[in-house]
Amino acid sequence: MTALANGKTPSTTKKTGCGAGGCACSTGATQTGTVAGAVGEGVSLRDNPVAHVKYQLGNAPVLTYPYEHMHVRGVFPDDFYAEIIENFPEARHFKSLIKDYPKRGSIDLCNPAQIDGLPEPQLAFWHEFVRCFGSRNFTTFILERYSPLLAGRLKHQVKPMMYLFHDMGGYGIGPHTDTNKKVVTNLFYLPADESMMGSGTSIVTPKDPNYRQTTAGHDTWDNYWCVKTVPFEPNSMLSFVVTDKSHHAVRPTPPGTARNSLQYFIVLPD
């Protein structure tokens, strides 16, 4: 069995210190594994993955134009990122669930029916990932990076939702803002190398400042300027607050390529 973050095999009995609180999007898993590192087990010279991500997010500038967002490099510890790549599921485990986007396959990490079919050690790894990064402590940390902007939107309980995505060559998505159920969108890019740097998410703005999208779903590129395309760089992420201005898109990817990512949404309750 492949070792996780502290070099040990997954455990179903020992708990480790990956941050306060349990997972808010519980998969029903009992694994407590080792993503958290060797907290409480003596001194470890390896970065705690959750603490490392919080350090990177906590020290990244929040950019304000055209909407509040962060672009973070080196978001995970390098050795832990290598384990994410090693445990990323094969393409056959992904299902295309959106009719208009057949080239996009997904796995809902918070849905036991979708994740429990993964083989070991991948199953244990992603159960533990969700437990640690789905904690209330971690979710609150992200929200606080965008305060006081979010103060008026957090009157209700929020929860995290996490998906793995595998996009086949030719995948693209037109400009859109995300649904108003989402509060913060976090896009973790998971390529194994730098061969698809140009396939990241584009931040776009309407050409006409008074333009308002009238169609449901995703718009056409003709109505927008591309402000910035975030590189699809290994171990990086794009995070942004979802508003009526948070337009973003992905241009069609080259044929024969694959685009892997983890998308972490903080959402309002149903």
C-alpha positions in Angstrom: 0.0 0.0 0.0 1.3 3.4 -1.0 2.3 5.7 1.9 0.6 9.0 2.5 1.9 12.2 3.8 4.0 11.0 6.8 5.4 8.0 4.9 3.1 5.5 6.7 0.3 3.4 5.3 -3.3 4.5 5.8 -4.8 3.6 9.2 -8.4 3.1 10.2 -7.8 3.6 13.9 -5.2 6.3 14.5 -6.2 9.9 14.4 -3.8 12.6 13.3 -3.9 16.4 13.7 -5.0 17.8 10.4 -6.9 20.8 11.8 -9.8 21.3 14.0 -13.2 19.7 13.3 -14.3 16.9 11.1 -15.3 16.9 7.5 -18.4 19.0 6.8 -19.1 17.1 3.6 -18.8 13.7 5.2 -18.4 10.7 2.9 -19.3 8.3 5.7 -15.7 7.2 5.7 -14.0 5.9 8.8 -10.4 6.1 7.6 -8.4 8.7 9.4 -5.1 8.0 7.6 -2.0 10.1 7.6 -2.5 13.1 5.3 -2.0 15.3 8.4 1.6 14.2 9.0 3.2 13.2 12.2 1.5 15.5 14.6 1.5 13.9 18.1 4.0 11.2 16.9 7.2 13.1 17.5 9.0 15.6 15.4 8.4 15.5 11.6 10.6 17.4 9.2 7.9 17.3 6.5 5.4 20.0 6.1 1.9 19.3 7.3 -0.2 19.5 4.1 -3.1 21.5 5.6 -0.9 23.9 7.5 1.2 24.4 4.3 -1.8 25.2 2.2 -3.1 27.6 4.9 0.4 29.3 4.9 0.3 29.7 1.1 -3.2 31.0 1.1 -2.7 33.2 4.1 0.3 35.0 2.5 -1.1 35.3 -1.0 -2.4 38.7 -2.0 -6.1 39.0 -2.7 -6.4 40.7 -6.1 -9.4 42.9 -6.6 -9.8 43.4 -10.4 -12.0 42.5 -12.0 -13.2 40.6 -9.0 -11.6 39.3 -5.8 -9.3 36.4 -6.5 -6.0 34.7 -5.6 -3.5 32.9 -7.7 -1.3 30.7 -5.6 1.8 28.7 -6.7 3.3 25.8 -4.7 0.0 25.4 -2.9 0.7 21.9 -1.6 4.1 20.6 -0.2 6.0 19.2 -3.1 6.1 15.7 -1.7 2.4 15.7 -0.9 1.7 17.0 -4.4 3.6 14.0 -5.8 1.3 11.8 -3.8 -1.8 13.5 -5.2 -0.5 12.8 -8.7 0.2 9.2 -7.8 -3.3 8.7 -6.3 -5.2 10.5 -9.1 -7.7 8.0 -10.4 -7.4 6.5 -13.9 -9.7 7.9 -16.6 -12.0 4.9 -16.5 -13.2 6.0 -13.0 -14.6 9.3 -14.2 -18.1 9.8 -15.5 -19.5 12.5 -17.7 -22.6 13.8 -16.0 -23.2 17.0 -17.9 -24.9 16.6 -21.3 -23.4 19.7 -22.9 -19.8 18.8 -21.7 -19.2 15.1 -22.6 -15.4 15.6 -22.6 -15.5 16.4 -18.8 -15.5 13.5 -16.4 -15.9 14.0 -12.6 -15.8 12.2 -9.3 -17.7 13.7 -6.4 -15.3 13.1 -3.4 -18.2 13.7 -1.0 -20.4 11.1 -2.6 -19.8 7.5 -1.4 -21.5 6.1 -4.4 -18.8 7.7 -6.6 -15.7 7.4 -4.5 -16.1 4.0 -3.0 -15.4 2.3 -6.4 -11.8 3.5 -6.3 -9.1 1.0 -5.6 -6.8 1.0 -2.7 -4.7 2.9 -1.8 -6.5 5.7 -3.7 -9.7 5.2 -1.8 -8.0 5.7 1.6 -6.0 8.6 0.3 -9.0 10.6 -0.9 -11.1 9.7 2.1 -8.4 11.2 4.2 -8.0 14.2 2.0 -11.7 15.0 2.3 -11.6 14.6 6.1 -8.6 16.9 6.5 -9.4 19.6 3.9 -13.2 19.4 4.5 -12.8 20.5 8.1 -14.7 23.5 9.4 -11.4 25.0 10.4 -10.0 24.9 6.8 -13.2 26.2 5.2 -13.4 29.1 7.7 -9.8 30.0 6.9 -10.6 30.4 3.2 -13.7 32.5 3.9 -11.7 34.7 6.2 -9.3 35.5 3.4 -12.2 37.3 1.7 -13.7 39.1 4.6 -15.3 41.6 5.0 -16.5 41.1 1.4 -18.4 37.9 2.4 -19.8 39.2 5.7 -23.3 39.8 4.2 -23.5 36.4 2.5 -22.7 34.2 5.5 -25.8 34.3 7.5 -26.4 30.7 6.7 -24.3 27.6 7.3 -21.9 26.8 4.4 -20.2 23.6 3.5 -17.4 22.4 1.2 -17.9 20.3 -1.9 -14.9 18.6 -3.6 -14.7 17.1 -7.1 -11.9 15.6 -9.1 -12.1 16.4 -12.8 -10.6 14.7 -15.9 -11.1 16.8 -19.0 -10.3 15.2 -22.4 -8.8 17.0 -25.3 -11.2 19.5 -26.8 -12.9 20.4 -23.5 -13.7 24.0 -23.1 -16.3 26.1 -21.3 -17.7 29.5 -22.2 -17.8 32.6 -19.9 -19.9 32.2 -16.8 -19.9 33.4 -13.2 -20.8 30.1 -11.4 -24.1 29.6 -9.6 -25.1 31.9 -6.8 -25.2 28.9 -4.5 -21.4 28.9 -4.6 -19.7 31.4 -2.3 -16.0 30.7 -3.1 -14.6 28.6 -6.0 -11.1 27.1 -5.6 -9.5 25.5 -8.6 -6.5 23.3 -7.8 -4.6 22.5 -11.0 -3.1 18.9 -10.9 -1.0 18.4 -14.1 2.0 16.1 -13.9 4.1 18.5 -15.9 4.1 21.9 -17.6 3.0 20.7 -21.0 -0.4 22.4 -20.8 0.5 25.7 -19.3 -1.9 27.5 -21.7 -5.0 25.6 -20.7 -5.7 27.3 -17.4 -8.8 29.3 -16.5 -9.3 32.7 -18.2 -10.5 35.6 -16.2 -12.8 37.6 -18.5 -14.8 40.8 -18.5 -17.7 42.0 -20.6 -16.7 44.2 -23.5 -19.7 46.4 -22.7 -19.7 47.4 -19.0 -23.5 47.4 -19.1 -23.7 44.0 -20.6 -25.6 41.4 -18.6 -25.8 37.8 -19.6 -29.3 36.9 -20.6 -28.9 33.2 -21.4 -28.8 30.5 -18.8 -25.6 28.6 -18.3 -22.5 29.7 -20.3 -22.1 32.6 -22.7 -20.1 33.0 -25.9 -16.6 34.4 -26.0 -17.6 37.2 -28.4 -19.0 39.3 -25.6 -15.9 39.3 -23.4 -12.3 40.5 -23.2 -9.8 38.0 -21.8 -8.1 39.8 -19.0 -5.8 37.0 -17.8 -5.3 33.3 -18.4 -4.0 31.7 -15.3 -1.3 29.1 -16.3 -2.3 25.5 -15.9 0.8 25.0 -13.8 1.5 22.0 -11.6 0.7 22.5 -7.9 -1.1 25.8 -8.3 -4.6 27.2 -7.8 -7.0 29.9 -8.7 -9.5 31.0 -6.0 -12.3 33.6 -6.3 -15.4 34.9 -4.7 -18.5 34.1 -6.7 -20.4 37.3 -7.6 -22.2 38.7 -10.7 -18.8 39.8 -11.9 -16.8 36.6 -11.5 -16.8 35.7 -15.2 -14.3 33.0 -16.2 -13.9 30.5 -18.9 -11.6 27.8 -20.4 -10.7 27.8 -24.1 -10.8 24.4 -25.8 -7.8 22.2 -24.9 -5.6 20.6 -27.5 -6.6 17.2 -29.0 -5.2 14.2 -27.3 -4.5 16.0 -24.0 -5.9 15.5 -20.5 -6.6 18.2 -17.9 -6.8 17.0 -14.3 -7.9 19.2 -11.5 -9.6 19.3 -8.1 -12.4 21.8 -7.6 -13.2 22.9 -4.0 -16.4 24.8 -3.7 -17.7 26.5 -0.5 -21.5 26.5 -1.0 -24.7 27.6 0.7 -27.0 24.8 1.9 -29.7 23.4 -0.3 
